[in-house]
Amino acid sequence: MASMTTWRRSLEAVALPVGAVLVAFVIFGIFCALAGANPLAVYGSIYKAAFGSWSAWQNTLIRAAPLMLTALCTALPARLGLVIIGNEGALVMGGLAAVLTGLALGPSLPGGLALVAMALASLVAGGLWIMLAGALRHYRGVNETISSLLLNYIAIALMNQLVQGPLRDPAFVSKPSSYEIVETAWLGTLPATRIHWGLIYGLVASALAYILIQRTTFGFAARTAGGNVRAARIAGLPVGKLTLAVCFLAGSCAGLAGMVEVAAVQKRLNESIVSSYGYAGILVAFVARHNPLATVLVSVMLGGILAAGGILQRSHNLPDATVLVFQGIVFLCVLYSDSLYGRLPIFQERSERPGSAVAAS
């Protein structure tokens, strides 16, 4: 009986997010029809731009790489019962730390060491940024969702202040940007592709996060604290240290995404780093049910949709923000599906269903 119940719960954990995404596709199709576009043609264009060729796949994977990392910024604290949405701020702080390190040490260090230094700086900066939200929650009772959201705006404002001030390259007049990091500190691409090494960073981080949460005593303690904080304290678990450690690891992943964007894509720091990868990572984490391995598949799916944004505008006269509309629809559908867990009769044992003889007794 226990194995059957586990099987039903596992099926429910997969079926509800998938069903929510399918419903979102239907609603998005209605939106496209109202905007004067053929929904089936739109979906065909999305598939062609995202997965229709090897070139399309490369564009998709380039966009999926930072999503894997920013998704972990929400997925890991969720195991502690925390709702962290400061992904964008941690990404910006990671990018800022990477640029500062690259400009200061890049010219004097070999390329490999410069990249290591930039990566470490971004890990620390992003980790401390999200750990601040965790500390405010644990020690002062400040809601982590609100504090991490506000930290996004502080990070962006700090980045703009530095880019328009001491870091500004005078060669860029219309678009304030920092000085370019040296070429030896650029993050290269995988052999025979346009895909940068950030994809490998994302895959490795997702795998390590899964092992940490599901296969270690630290992960077991974190999941226990997330299930019942009071019981965790009675059991002697250091809830405060767990909160700070998990938030630091979560922020480190998003910070590394900022380093990847700087070293592999932008080569300098400017407002382009605020490209909503952090907010999209929140969606990825929720669709993946905060499973680090599932974030990989969801990131590829959403990366393909992001890669198709341009073709929707060119081929179907849809606004460039159409992709953001689709993301919003998916997010709302997934949030609503959360309220259905444990309530649908198809995923319940007969004895658990309302009105059954066992349930009534």
C-alpha positions as CSV (number, residue, x, y, z in Angstrom):
1,M,0.0,0.0,0.0
2,A,2.8,2.4,0.9
3,S,4.5,1.8,-2.5
4,M,1.2,2.4,-4.3
5,T,0.8,5.7,-2.4
6,T,4.3,6.7,-3.3
7,W,3.7,5.9,-6.9
8,R,0.6,8.1,-7.0
9,R,2.4,11.0,-5.3
10,S,5.2,10.8,-7.8
11,L,2.8,10.7,-10.7
12,E,1.0,13.7,-9.2
13,A,4.2,15.6,-8.8
14,V,4.9,15.2,-12.6
15,A,1.3,15.4,-14.0
16,L,0.2,18.6,-12.3
17,P,3.1,20.8,-13.6
18,V,2.9,19.3,-17.1
19,G,-0.9,19.8,-17.1
20,A,-0.4,23.4,-15.9
21,V,2.0,24.1,-18.8
22,L,-0.4,22.5,-21.3
23,V,-3.2,24.7,-20.0
24,A,-0.9,27.7,-20.4
25,F,-0.2,26.8,-24.0
26,V,-4.0,26.8,-24.6
27,I,-4.4,30.2,-23.0
28,F,-1.5,31.6,-24.8
29,G,-3.0,30.3,-28.1
30,I,-6.2,32.2,-27.3
31,F,-4.0,35.3,-26.6
32,C,-2.3,34.9,-30.0
33,A,-5.6,34.5,-31.8
34,L,-7.0,37.7,-30.2
35,A,-3.8,39.4,-31.3
36,G,-4.5,38.4,-34.9
37,A,-2.0,35.5,-35.2
38,N,-2.6,31.9,-36.0
39,P,-1.8,30.0,-32.8
40,L,-0.7,26.8,-34.6
41,A,1.6,28.9,-36.8
42,V,3.0,30.6,-33.8
43,Y,3.7,27.3,-32.1
44,G,5.3,26.0,-35.3
45,S,7.6,29.1,-35.4
46,I,8.5,28.6,-31.8
47,Y,9.5,25.0,-32.4
48,K,11.5,25.9,-35.5
49,A,13.3,28.8,-33.8
50,A,14.0,26.7,-30.6
51,F,14.6,23.2,-31.8
52,G,14.3,23.0,-35.6
53,S,18.0,22.9,-36.4
54,W,21.4,22.6,-34.7
55,S,21.8,26.3,-34.9
56,A,18.5,26.7,-33.1
57,W,19.5,24.2,-30.5
58,Q,22.7,26.2,-29.8
59,N,20.7,29.4,-29.3
60,T,18.4,27.6,-27.0
61,L,21.2,26.1,-24.9
62,I,23.0,29.4,-24.7
63,R,19.9,30.9,-23.1
64,A,19.2,27.8,-20.9
65,A,22.6,27.9,-19.3
66,P,22.0,30.9,-17.0
67,L,18.4,29.7,-16.3
68,M,19.8,26.5,-14.8
69,L,21.9,28.5,-12.4
70,T,19.3,31.2,-11.5
71,A,16.6,28.5,-11.0
72,L,18.7,27.0,-8.2
73,C,18.5,30.3,-6.4
74,T,14.8,29.7,-5.8
75,A,14.8,25.8,-5.8
76,L,17.4,25.3,-2.9
77,P,15.8,27.7,-0.3
78,A,12.4,26.2,-1.2
79,R,13.6,23.0,0.5
80,L,13.8,25.1,3.7
81,G,10.3,26.5,3.2
82,L,11.7,29.9,2.0
83,V,10.4,31.7,-1.1
84,I,13.4,33.5,-2.5
85,I,13.0,35.7,-5.6
86,G,16.2,37.7,-5.4
87,N,17.7,35.8,-8.4
88,E,18.1,38.9,-10.5
89,G,19.9,40.8,-7.8
90,A,22.3,38.0,-7.1
91,L,23.0,37.6,-10.8
92,V,23.8,41.3,-11.1
93,M,26.0,41.3,-8.0
94,G,27.8,38.2,-9.4
95,G,28.4,40.0,-12.7
96,L,29.6,43.1,-11.0
97,A,32.0,41.1,-8.8
98,A,33.3,39.2,-11.9
99,V,34.0,42.5,-13.8
100,L,35.7,44.1,-10.9
101,T,37.9,41.1,-10.4
102,G,38.5,40.7,-14.1
103,L,39.6,44.4,-14.5
104,A,41.8,44.3,-11.4
105,L,43.5,40.9,-11.8
106,G,42.8,39.9,-15.4
107,P,45.8,41.7,-17.0
108,S,48.2,40.1,-14.5
109,L,46.9,36.5,-14.3
110,P,46.9,33.8,-16.9
111,G,43.5,33.2,-18.5
112,G,42.6,30.1,-16.4
113,L,43.5,31.7,-13.1
114,A,41.6,34.9,-14.1
115,L,38.5,32.9,-14.8
116,V,38.8,31.1,-11.5
117,A,39.2,34.3,-9.6
118,M,36.2,35.8,-11.4
119,A,34.1,32.7,-10.7
120,L,35.0,32.7,-7.0
121,A,34.2,36.4,-6.7
122,S,30.8,36.0,-8.3
123,L,30.1,33.0,-6.1
124,V,30.9,34.9,-2.9
125,A,29.0,38.1,-4.0
126,G,25.8,36.3,-5.1
127,G,25.9,34.1,-2.0
128,L,26.3,36.9,0.5
129,W,23.5,38.9,-1.3
130,I,20.9,36.1,-0.9
131,M,22.3,35.1,2.6
132,L,21.4,38.6,3.6
133,A,17.7,37.9,2.9
134,G,18.0,34.6,4.8
135,A,19.6,36.4,7.8
136,L,16.9,39.0,7.9
137,R,14.3,36.2,7.9
138,H,15.9,34.1,10.6
139,Y,17.2,36.8,13.0
140,R,14.6,39.6,12.5
141,G,11.6,37.9,11.1
142,V,11.6,39.9,7.8
143,N,9.7,38.2,5.0
144,E,12.3,36.7,2.7
145,T,10.2,37.1,-0.4
146,I,9.8,40.9,0.1
147,S,13.4,41.4,1.2
148,S,14.9,39.4,-1.7
149,L,12.7,41.3,-4.2
150,L,13.8,44.7,-2.8
151,L,17.4,43.5,-2.9
152,N,17.0,43.1,-6.7
153,Y,16.4,46.8,-7.1
154,I,19.3,47.7,-4.8
155,A,21.7,45.5,-6.8
156,I,20.6,47.0,-10.1
157,A,20.9,50.6,-8.7
158,L,24.4,49.8,-7.4
159,M,25.5,48.4,-10.7
160,N,24.1,51.4,-12.6
161,Q,25.9,53.8,-10.2
162,L,29.3,52.1,-10.8
163,V,28.9,51.6,-14.5
164,Q,27.9,55.3,-15.0
165,G,30.6,56.4,-12.6
166,P,34.1,55.0,-11.9
167,L,33.8,51.9,-14.1
168,R,32.5,53.7,-17.2
169,D,34.3,53.3,-20.4
170,P,34.3,56.8,-22.1
171,A,34.1,55.1,-25.5
172,F,30.5,54.2,-24.8
173,V,28.4,57.4,-24.9
174,S,24.8,56.3,-25.5
175,K,25.0,53.1,-23.5
176,P,27.1,53.4,-20.3
177,S,29.3,50.3,-20.0
178,S,32.3,49.3,-18.0
179,Y,35.7,48.8,-19.4
180,E,36.1,45.5,-21.3
181,I,37.7,42.6,-19.4
182,V,40.9,41.3,-21.1
183,E,40.4,38.6,-23.7
184,T,42.3,36.0,-21.6
185,A,39.5,36.2,-19.1
186,W,36.7,35.5,-21.6
187,L,34.8,32.3,-21.2
188,G,35.2,30.2,-24.3
189,T,32.9,28.0,-26.2
190,L,32.5,24.2,-26.4
191,P,34.5,22.7,-29.3
192,A,32.8,23.1,-32.7
193,T,29.9,25.0,-31.2
194,R,28.7,28.5,-30.3
195,I,27.7,27.2,-26.8
196,H,29.8,28.7,-24.0
197,W,31.1,26.7,-21.1
198,G,28.3,28.2,-18.9
199,L,26.1,25.3,-20.0
200,I,28.5,22.9,-18.3
201,Y,28.5,25.1,-15.2
202,G,24.7,24.9,-15.1
203,L,24.6,21.1,-15.6
204,V,27.3,20.4,-13.0
205,A,25.6,22.8,-10.5
206,S,22.2,21.2,-10.9
207,A,23.7,17.7,-10.4
208,L,25.7,18.7,-7.3
209,A,22.6,20.5,-5.9
210,Y,20.5,17.3,-6.3
211,I,23.2,15.2,-4.6
212,L,23.5,17.7,-1.8
213,I,19.8,17.9,-1.1
214,Q,18.8,14.3,-1.7
215,R,21.9,12.3,-0.8
216,T,23.6,14.0,2.1
217,T,22.9,14.5,5.8
218,F,23.1,18.2,5.2
219,G,20.3,18.0,2.7
220,F,18.2,15.7,5.0
221,A,18.6,18.3,7.8
222,A,17.5,21.1,5.4
223,R,14.5,19.2,4.2
224,T,13.6,18.4,7.8
225,A,13.8,22.0,8.8
226,G,11.7,22.9,5.8
227,G,9.0,20.4,6.7
228,N,8.7,21.5,10.4
229,V,10.9,24.1,11.9
230,R,9.7,23.5,15.4
231,A,10.4,19.8,15.2
232,A,13.8,20.5,13.7
233,R,14.7,22.7,16.7
234,I,13.5,20.1,19.1
235,A,15.7,17.5,17.3
236,G,18.7,19.9,17.8
237,L,19.2,20.9,14.2
238,P,20.9,24.3,13.7
239,V,18.1,25.9,11.8
240,G,19.8,29.3,11.6
241,K,23.1,27.9,10.2
242,L,21.1,25.8,7.7
243,T,19.2,28.8,6.6
244,L,22.3,30.9,6.0
245,A,24.2,28.0,4.4
246,V,21.4,27.2,1.9
247,C,20.8,30.8,1.1
248,F,24.5,31.3,0.4
249,L,24.7,28.3,-1.9
250,A,21.5,29.4,-3.7
251,G,22.8,33.0,-4.2
252,S,26.2,31.6,-5.3
253,C,24.5,29.8,-8.2
254,A,22.8,33.0,-9.4
255,G,26.0,34.9,-8.9
256,L,27.9,32.4,-11.1
257,A,25.2,33.0,-13.8
258,G,26.2,36.7,-13.7
259,M,29.8,35.8,-14.2
260,V,28.9,33.6,-17.2
261,E,26.9,36.4,-18.8
262,V,29.8,38.8,-18.3
263,A,32.7,36.5,-19.3
264,A,30.9,34.6,-22.1
265,V,28.4,37.0,-23.6
266,Q,28.8,40.7,-22.7
267,K,32.6,40.9,-22.0
268,R,31.8,44.0,-20.0
269,L,29.1,45.2,-17.6
270,N,26.1,47.3,-18.6
271,E,22.3,47.3,-18.3
272,S,22.1,44.3,-20.7
273,I,22.9,42.0,-17.9
274,V,19.5,42.8,-16.5
275,S,17.8,40.5,-19.1
276,S,15.2,38.9,-16.8
277,Y,17.2,35.6,-16.5
278,G,16.8,35.9,-12.8
279,Y,13.0,36.3,-12.9
280,A,12.7,33.5,-15.5
281,G,14.7,31.3,-13.1
282,I,11.9,31.7,-10.6
283,L,9.5,30.3,-13.2
284,V,11.8,27.4,-14.0
285,A,12.1,26.5,-10.3
286,F,8.4,26.4,-9.7
287,V,7.6,24.4,-12.9
288,A,10.4,21.9,-11.9
289,R,8.8,21.6,-8.4
290,H,12.2,22.8,-7.0
291,N,13.9,19.6,-8.2
292,P,17.5,20.5,-9.2
293,L,17.6,17.9,-12.0
294,A,14.2,18.8,-13.4
295,T,15.3,22.4,-13.7
296,V,17.6,21.3,-16.5
297,L,14.8,20.1,-18.7
298,V,12.6,23.1,-17.8
299,S,15.5,25.5,-18.5
300,V,15.9,24.0,-22.0
301,M,12.2,24.4,-22.7
302,L,12.1,28.0,-21.5
303,G,15.4,28.8,-23.2
304,G,13.8,27.7,-26.5
305,I,10.9,29.9,-26.0
306,L,13.2,32.9,-25.2
307,A,15.2,32.1,-28.3
308,A,12.0,32.3,-30.4
309,G,11.1,35.8,-29.2
310,G,12.5,37.5,-32.3
311,I,10.8,35.3,-34.9
312,L,7.4,35.9,-33.3
313,Q,7.9,39.6,-33.9
314,R,9.2,39.3,-37.4
315,S,6.9,36.5,-38.7
316,H,3.6,37.1,-36.8
317,N,3.7,40.8,-36.0
318,L,3.5,40.0,-32.3
319,P,5.1,42.4,-29.8
320,D,8.6,41.4,-28.5
321,A,7.1,41.2,-25.0
322,T,4.9,38.3,-26.2
323,V,7.4,35.9,-24.7
324,L,7.0,37.6,-21.3
325,V,3.3,37.3,-21.6
326,F,3.7,33.5,-22.1
327,Q,6.0,33.3,-19.1
328,G,3.4,35.1,-16.9
329,I,0.6,32.8,-18.1
330,V,2.8,29.7,-17.3
331,F,3.6,31.1,-13.9
332,L,0.0,31.7,-13.0
333,C,-1.1,28.3,-14.2
334,V,1.7,26.6,-12.2
335,L,0.9,28.5,-9.0
336,Y,-2.8,27.5,-9.4
337,S,-1.8,23.9,-9.9
338,D,-0.1,24.0,-6.5
339,S,-3.5,24.3,-4.9
340,L,-4.6,21.0,-6.4
341,Y,-2.0,18.8,-4.8
342,G,-3.7,16.1,-2.7
343,R,-7.2,17.2,-3.8
344,L,-7.7,15.4,-7.1
345,P,-9.4,12.0,-6.6
346,I,-7.4,10.4,-9.5
347,F,-4.3,10.7,-7.4
348,Q,-5.9,9.5,-4.1
349,E,-6.3,6.1,-2.7
350,R,-10.0,5.0,-2.5
351,S,-9.8,5.3,1.3
352,E,-8.6,8.9,1.0
353,R,-11.4,10.2,-1.3
354,P,-14.0,12.4,0.3
355,G,-17.2,10.4,1.0
356,S,-15.5,7.0,1.2
357,A,-16.4,4.7,4.1
358,V,-12.9,4.8,5.5
359,A,-12.5,8.6,5.2
360,A,-15.9,9.1,6.8
361,S,-14.9,6.9,9.8
